[in-house]
Amino acid sequence: MSEGCGSTASRLLRGDRELFRRVEKRFAEFKNTEAALYFNSGYTANLGVVTAVVDRHDLVFSDEYNHASLVDGIRLSRARRVKFPHCDVDRLARLLREAPPPAQKFLVTESLFSMDGDFAPLADYAELCSETGTALIVDEAHAVGVYGARGSGFIEQAGVSDHVLLSVNTAGKALGSAGAFVAGPAWVIDYLIQTARPFIFSTAAPPPIAAALEASLTVIETEPERRERVLKHSALLRSLLGEAGINTGGSRSQIIPVLLGDNTRACRAASELQAAGFDVRAIRPPAVPEGTARLRISVNAAVDEGALRAVAQLAARACR
């Protein structure tokens, strides 16, 4: 029987479909967790997770470069937010150890940071969380589908699956579709179903999205050469840009910033690259801190080596 185009209502009313339950089960297996829950977007997934599991009596330790959806979730939870310097393990350790009892502590971080292309030190975080009784929540938006032996994300690659309470896995990046999966223990997923307001009060996504997500998982699981190509080409482009004297910050991934500082300069450089046929965008405040405007290059599996060399040459000229 056809599932139709629209879902007509929220999942808890008439909007549920076997397709969604099936792809959630498959995604949980993909992430090596007990359960998963699909949200209509990564933004609503982060809002739903943080506002459901955190309350005003808790302490949330948040990387200063965390995505706006995580920051907004913390604000709406009314918990006390403790912001720590980007990926600073020593500073975070001091803050966690100095935290007043008996508040429940949460550490919220991206695994791969969307504007800098660098990775959170998840192994160090997992050790700290175990030592201090802190729950770890990880946003895998830009890592899922690319990292790990099975492509399930940086949590897998860092070997910290057993230390993560919940992960948020956006499906609009490497999975090529839409929405986001939250993965974790069955009891937490059940709790989200009953309490996460963005899930409860949103019309369910169109059923064809679930079918597209199943196809995406099949591609990730059966065609590892795609993510291998992304990583190989990313390393080449970072090398070429470095040889051209371009500052790419601490990027170690397929997200490569070209740090320029000035907003006008970044916009002008982006326009030059776009005119040459490259879809490179300027990123300015408030998406990044003042004085750190940049180009954001994201490498995909379809790009060939010739295109990488061309974009590096063009970037070198445009950024002078």
N, C-alpha and C positions, 0 to 999 in steps of 0.2 A: 504494500500500500504506500502511495506517495505521502511523504511527510509535509509537502507543501513548502511555501516560501517563508511564511511568517510563523512565529510561535504563539501569538495571540495573548499571552499572559506571562506572568513570572513562573519560574520553575516550580514554586510551591503551590501554584494554582493549576492552570491548564497548560503551562508552557513546557513541561518536562517531556522528554523524548528518550526512547531507548538509545538512540544515537549518542546523546550526551552522556548517559550513564556508561555506555560502552567505551567511549573515548576517554572518559575520566579514569576508568579502571585500567585502560591501557597506558595512560600517562603515568599513573601511580607505579605501575610495573617498570616503566621507562626510568623513573626517578628512584626506583628501589625504595618506595615508601608504601605505607599501608593503604593510603587513599589519596584522592585528588578531587578538587572542586573547580569547575570552570566558571570564570567571571567574564563579563562582556568586554572588559578592557583591562590593561595593566594598571591604569590609574585607579579604577574602582576596586581592583583586587587588593592593591596596597591600602587603600582607604578601609576596605572591609576587614582585612586582616588586623591592622593595627587598632582600629576602633573596637573590634570585637574582643581581642585577647588582652588589651591593655586598658587599665582604668586610671582614674585620677590619683590613686594612691601609689602608683608604680613609678619607677625611674626608667627612662628610655635613653640609652646611650646611642647617639646618632653621629655618623661621620659627617663632617661639615660639607661634603660634596654630594650627599645623598640626594636622590631625585625628589622633585617637588611633591610627588604623590606620597612619598614616605613622610616628608616633613608635614604635609597637610594632615595625614592620618594621625601623627603624633599630636598635633595641635587639637584636632577634634576629640582625641581620647582624653584630653585635659590632664594627661600625665605630665610630670616634670621632665622636660627634655634637657639632657646633658650633651651638648655638642662637643666633639673632640676633634683635634686637628687631623687632617686627611691621612688615614692609614697609619697613624702614630700609635704603635703598640705600647710603647712605654708610657705615654701620657694616658692612654686608655686604662692600662693596668693600675696606675695610681688612682684614677677616678673610680674605678670599680672597687678597689680595696678600701677607699675612703667613704664609700656610699653608706649612708645611715641605715641601720636596720629599723624596722623589719620589712622595708619596701621590697617588692618583687622587682628584680632587675631584668631588663631586656636590652640586648645589643642588636641594633638594626643597621644593616649595611647592604650596599650593592656588592656583588661579587666581581663584576667587571664594570668599571665606571664609564658611564655613557659619553661623557665629554672629554675625558682624559685618556681613555684606553688602557688604564692600568688596573691591576688586580688588588683586591683586598687580601691581606695576609690571613686567610681563613684558618690555616692550621694553628697559627698563634692565637687567633680569636677563640677557636674551639677549646684550646687548652685553658685560656683565661676564663671562659664561661664555665667550664667544668670546675675550676678552682674556686670560683666566686658565686656559684649557684645562679648564673645568669642564663636566660633563655635567648637563643640565637635565631634571628629571622633574617633570611638572605633573599635579596632581589636578584634573580638570575636572568633578567630581561635580555641582556646582550651576550650571555654566555651559553644559555641553553641552545642545543642544536649544533654547537661549534666545539666545545671543550669536553674533555673526558674520553675515556676509551670507547664508550658507547655513544658519545655525543650528548649526554644528558646534562652537561654543564660543568662549571668550575667546582661546584661542591664535590662532584665525583672525582675530578682531577686532583683536588686537594686532599681527598680521602677523609672527609669530615662528615659524611652522611649521617653517622650515628649521633652527631653533636648538634644537628640543626633541628630546631622545633618545626619551622615552616619555611618553605621556599616559594617565591612567587616567580612564575615562569611565563613571560609575555610570549604570545603566539604570533605577534605581528612582525617579528624580526626574522630570525633564521627559519622559523616554522612557516613563514610566508602566508599567514592567514590573518586571524584577528582574535582578540580576547586574551585571556591569561589563565593558566592553571595554578592553583595553590596546592602544594603537595606536602603531606606530613602524616602524622599518626591518625588513625581512624577517629579516635575520640576528639581530636582537635577539629578535624574536618566536620564531624557531626555537630560540634559546637558552632562552627561558622555557619552551617546551614540554618541553624536556629537563631543566630544573633547578628550575623553580618548584614547590615542594612542595605548596602549596595547590591547584595545578592537577593535578599528577600523582596525588595521593592522595585527591581528592574525587570522589564519584559525580557524573557529569555532570548538569546541570540537566534537567528534563523537556523533551522535544522541543517541546511547545506554546509554551514560552517563546521559542524561536527564531522561531516564526511570529509571535508577538506583537511581537517586536522589529522584524521586517521591516515590520509594519504601522505601528509607531511612526515608523520612518524615513520611510516614505511620507508620513505626516501632516506631519512636520517639513519635508520637502522640498517638499510641494505646498500647504501651508496656512500661509505665513509670517505671515498676519494674526494667528494665535494668539500668536506670540511678540511681535509688535508691540503687541498688546493688553496683554500682561503688562507690557511696559516702560512703556507709557503709563499704565497704572493704578498701577504702582509709583511712578512719579514723582508722580502725583496724591496718593497716600496719604502719601508722605514730606512733601509740601508741607502737607497738612492736619494732620499730626501736628506739624510744625514750627510752624505757626500757633497750635496749641494749647499750645505751650510744652513739648512732649515731646522729650526727648533721644533721637535715633535714631543717635547716633554718627557714623561715617563712611560709613554705608550709601549706596550708589549703585545698588542692584540691587533685585530682587524679594524679597530677604531683608532685612527691616526689624526691627532690634532696638529695643525700648523699654527703655532702660537705667534700672533702678530701684535696683540695689545690694543691697538687703536681700532675703534669701530669702523671708521670710514675706510681705513686701509684694508680691513678684512672684507668689507662689502665690495670694494673695488676689485680685489684679487679674486673673489668668488665670481663676480660678473665676467672677468676675463676667462676663467676656466669654463664657465657655463657657455660662453660664446664659442669656445673650442669644442663643445660637445660633452663636457664632463659634468656630471651632476654633483657638484661640490657646493656646499652651503656655508655661509658665514654664520657663526654663532656669537651672539653678543649678550651682554647683561640684559635681563636678570637670569638667563639660562646659565651663565658663568659669572664669576666674580668681576667686579669693575677692573678695567685695565688688563683683562686677559682675553679679549676678543680673538677669535681664531677661525680658521677653516676647519671643518670636520670632514675628513675623508673616511669612508667606510668601504672596505674591500669586500667584494662578493665573488662567488665561485665562477661566475661567467666572464670575469675580466681576464684578458690574456696579458702576457708579459710585455708585449709591445705597447699596450695601453698604459701599463704601469710606468714604463720608461717615458712615455709622452707626457703623462700627467706630472711626473717629477720634474721634467724640463720646463713645462709651462708654469708650474708652481714656483720654481726658482726665479723665473722672469717676473711673474706677477707679484711676488712678495718682496721684490727689491725696493 
